[in-house]
Amino acid sequence: MKIISKKEILQDQFQKTLISNLKSPIPILNNIFFEAKDGYLTTIGTDMNMSIKYKQKIDIEKDGSILLPGRKLTEIINNLEDEIIIEVDNLKTKISSKGSIFHLTGIPPEEFPSFPKIKWDIEFNIPPNLLLEMIRMVIFSASQDETLIPFCGIYLELGNNKIKMVTSDKYRLSVISDNLEIKDSISIIIPIKAVYEIIKVLRGIEKDIKVYISDKEIGIETENILFISRQLEGKFPDYNKIIPKEPLREIELDRDIFHSVLRRISLISQEGDNSSKFITEKNRLFITAESSLGDVREEIEIDYKGDEFSILFNPKYILDVLKNISNNKIIFAVSNNIDKGIIKIKDNPNIIYIIMPVRE
């Protein structure tokens, strides 16, 4: 096998094929399947839960295939310059560029697991920017606790020409929806590790992508890449029960001012129990915190005509929401029972964040 390519072409292909943070106890999975055939370079990576196939046209002088250590191969390509030549002869691989020559020992390609062949039940197109933006708006509130299995992913709900994503870590809930031309109705949970791979795969992609869903897998296909992941098992809780249906005690706030205030509050609260008190009084929102370090009090002028309230929140949870909002006007609210906090973007009914209060 012999191929000649620009560094950036190989870099993109190897980086997107390599499963992130892969340190599999099964040694063969730490390799990338590498094949030059009929004018195309195909690379495959897998951890048996997720599989990525990248195929693109490239300058091939001689066909062939081999397994190469994925991480080391990527590191070598990253550190070479300009035009790169990769030659394989009987499991011996020579990688050269200008005055640099590396030799790697490969493994017979027959030992690599076959790429999954899935019978898909649902297929639809979506602009990659829409998919990435929806992920960005909710991914931060997915649970990182792997014992909370239904919460360790993004709950994807499709139906009625709508796409909806929901995440929760039991302390907060994020919900975003948008219009999407789709006839089928289904809901699945995409594992959070797969979501990060999808973000990586879609980086730099502009054309609409295809999304496939079977009873146990989800697939994402671009012009050159097919990514397949198993879905997360378990039943996502009925998040609609958490969203207040009754009128809220709403305050319109400037996002930047609120963000700055909470950052200052956090300087003290993070040294204690991470709680801050939110109090309304005479068209003022007071936010206070105290810890062993000292105390802080902030005041924001508001136009509020509802019943006064006092409630404790972890300011970090609110800051996580505000970091992902670019709109300047937001609605900060509490439920009438003062048992939930709500953040919405003004004049945008498609996004809602619920934050559970800290118990006194």
Solvent accessible surface area in square Angstrom, and as a share of the most:
residue,aa,sasa,rsa
1,M,12,0.06
2,K,57,0.24
3,I,0,0.00
4,I,31,0.16
5,S,8,0.05
6,K,108,0.46
7,K,42,0.18
8,E,110,0.49
9,I,70,0.35
10,L,0,0.00
11,Q,43,0.19
12,D,52,0.27
13,Q,0,0.00
14,F,0,0.00
15,Q,77,0.34
16,K,15,0.06
17,T,0,0.00
18,L,20,0.10
19,I,4,0.02
20,S,53,0.34
21,N,136,0.70
22,L,24,0.12
23,K,178,0.75
24,S,17,0.11
25,P,129,0.81
26,I,89,0.45
27,P,103,0.65
28,I,32,0.16
29,L,4,0.02
30,N,53,0.27
31,N,13,0.07
32,I,1,0.00
33,F,33,0.14
34,F,0,0.00
35,E,46,0.20
36,A,0,0.00
37,K,110,0.47
38,D,111,0.58
39,G,32,0.31
40,Y,74,0.28
41,L,0,0.00
42,T,15,0.08
43,T,0,0.00
44,I,17,0.08
45,G,3,0.03
46,T,7,0.04
47,D,33,0.17
48,M,95,0.42
49,N,82,0.42
50,M,12,0.05
51,S,7,0.05
52,I,0,0.00
53,K,61,0.26
54,Y,13,0.05
55,K,93,0.39
56,Q,26,0.11
57,K,149,0.63
58,I,25,0.12
59,D,86,0.44
60,I,34,0.17
61,E,104,0.47
62,K,130,0.55
63,D,71,0.37
64,G,26,0.25
65,S,39,0.25
66,I,1,0.00
67,L,0,0.00
68,L,0,0.00
69,P,44,0.27
70,G,0,0.00
71,R,97,0.35
72,K,100,0.42
73,L,0,0.00
74,T,11,0.07
75,E,74,0.33
76,I,9,0.04
77,I,1,0.00
78,N,53,0.27
79,N,116,0.60
80,L,6,0.03
81,E,104,0.47
82,D,81,0.42
83,E,89,0.40
84,I,0,0.00
85,I,50,0.26
86,I,0,0.00
87,E,53,0.24
88,V,18,0.10
89,D,100,0.52
90,N,133,0.68
91,L,63,0.31
92,K,123,0.52
93,T,0,0.00
94,K,71,0.30
95,I,0,0.00
96,S,16,0.10
97,S,6,0.04
98,K,159,0.67
99,G,81,0.78
100,S,44,0.29
101,I,102,0.52
102,F,81,0.34
103,H,130,0.58
104,L,29,0.14
105,T,90,0.52
106,G,6,0.06
107,I,53,0.27
108,P,45,0.29
109,P,24,0.15
110,E,145,0.65
111,E,102,0.46
112,F,18,0.08
113,P,36,0.23
114,S,106,0.68
115,F,28,0.12
116,P,46,0.29
117,K,197,0.84
118,I,46,0.23
119,K,178,0.76
120,W,61,0.22
121,D,96,0.50
122,I,15,0.08
123,E,95,0.43
124,F,12,0.05
125,N,78,0.40
126,I,0,0.00
127,P,57,0.36
128,P,2,0.01
129,N,107,0.55
130,L,38,0.19
131,L,12,0.06
132,L,44,0.22
133,E,76,0.34
134,M,1,0.01
135,I,5,0.03
136,R,97,0.35
137,M,8,0.04
138,V,0,0.00
139,I,23,0.12
140,F,44,0.18
141,S,1,0.00
142,A,4,0.03
143,S,4,0.02
144,Q,130,0.58
145,D,66,0.34
146,E,125,0.56
147,T,114,0.66
148,L,50,0.25
149,I,86,0.44
150,P,33,0.21
151,F,25,0.11
152,C,14,0.08
153,G,0,0.00
154,I,1,0.01
155,Y,30,0.11
156,L,4,0.02
157,E,51,0.23
158,L,6,0.03
159,G,12,0.11
160,N,140,0.72
161,N,82,0.42
162,K,77,0.33
163,I,1,0.00
164,K,52,0.22
165,M,2,0.01
166,V,0,0.00
167,T,0,0.00
168,S,10,0.06
169,D,18,0.09
170,K,116,0.49
171,Y,129,0.49
172,R,27,0.10
173,L,10,0.05
174,S,1,0.01
175,V,10,0.06
176,I,11,0.06
177,S,15,0.10
178,D,46,0.24
179,N,105,0.54
180,L,16,0.08
181,E,159,0.71
182,I,9,0.04
183,K,201,0.85
184,D,58,0.30
185,S,86,0.55
186,I,50,0.26
187,S,53,0.34
188,I,11,0.06
189,I,7,0.03
190,I,10,0.05
191,P,24,0.15
192,I,20,0.10
193,K,130,0.55
194,A,0,0.00
195,V,1,0.00
196,Y,111,0.42
197,E,3,0.01
198,I,3,0.02
199,I,49,0.25
200,K,27,0.11
201,V,0,0.00
202,L,1,0.01
203,R,150,0.55
204,G,76,0.73
205,I,42,0.21
206,E,152,0.68
207,K,142,0.60
208,D,87,0.45
209,I,1,0.01
210,K,74,0.31
211,V,4,0.02
212,Y,24,0.09
213,I,0,0.00
214,S,4,0.03
215,D,111,0.57
216,K,132,0.56
217,E,30,0.13
218,I,2,0.01
219,G,0,0.00
220,I,2,0.01
221,E,59,0.26
222,T,14,0.08
223,E,138,0.62
224,N,55,0.28
225,I,4,0.02
226,L,40,0.20
227,F,0,0.00
228,I,7,0.04
229,S,1,0.01
230,R,134,0.49
231,Q,29,0.13
232,L,39,0.20
233,E,142,0.64
234,G,55,0.53
235,K,179,0.76
236,F,14,0.06
237,P,60,0.38
238,D,76,0.40
239,Y,10,0.04
240,N,72,0.37
241,K,163,0.69
242,I,66,0.33
243,I,32,0.16
244,P,23,0.15
245,K,155,0.66
246,E,62,0.28
247,P,107,0.67
248,L,38,0.19
249,R,38,0.14
250,E,76,0.34
251,I,1,0.00
252,E,77,0.35
253,L,6,0.03
254,D,32,0.17
255,R,39,0.14
256,D,74,0.38
257,I,94,0.48
258,F,1,0.00
259,H,27,0.12
260,S,45,0.29
261,V,4,0.03
262,L,0,0.00
263,R,149,0.55
264,R,110,0.40
265,I,0,0.00
266,S,17,0.11
267,L,112,0.56
268,I,27,0.14
269,S,2,0.01
270,Q,104,0.46
271,E,91,0.41
272,G,39,0.38
273,D,107,0.56
274,N,56,0.29
275,S,14,0.09
276,S,1,0.00
277,K,64,0.27
278,F,0,0.00
279,I,48,0.24
280,T,4,0.02
281,E,88,0.40
282,K,168,0.71
283,N,69,0.35
284,R,79,0.29
285,L,0,0.00
286,F,27,0.11
287,I,0,0.00
288,T,39,0.23
289,A,8,0.06
290,E,131,0.59
291,S,25,0.16
292,S,119,0.77
293,L,120,0.60
294,G,30,0.29
295,D,107,0.55
296,V,29,0.16
297,R,150,0.55
298,E,28,0.13
299,E,82,0.37
300,I,16,0.08
301,E,133,0.60
302,I,13,0.07
303,D,111,0.58
304,Y,19,0.07
305,K,179,0.76
306,G,38,0.37
307,D,101,0.52
308,E,94,0.42
309,F,9,0.04
310,S,54,0.35
311,I,9,0.05
312,L,25,0.12
313,F,1,0.00
314,N,20,0.10
315,P,2,0.01
316,K,106,0.45
317,Y,40,0.15
318,I,0,0.00
319,L,15,0.08
320,D,16,0.08
321,V,2,0.01
322,L,0,0.00
323,K,128,0.54
324,N,24,0.12
325,I,5,0.02
326,S,105,0.68
327,N,69,0.35
328,N,72,0.37
329,K,90,0.38
330,I,0,0.00
331,I,23,0.12
332,F,2,0.01
333,A,0,0.00
334,V,0,0.00
335,S,2,0.01
336,N,62,0.32
337,N,114,0.58
338,I,56,0.28
339,D,41,0.21
340,K,34,0.14
341,G,1,0.01
342,I,0,0.00
343,I,1,0.00
344,K,52,0.22
345,I,5,0.03
346,K,80,0.34
347,D,135,0.70
348,N,43,0.22
349,P,127,0.80
350,N,56,0.29
351,I,12,0.06
352,I,29,0.15
353,Y,1,0.00
354,I,1,0.01
355,I,3,0.01
356,M,59,0.27
357,P,16,0.10
358,V,50,0.29
359,R,176,0.64
360,E,167,0.75
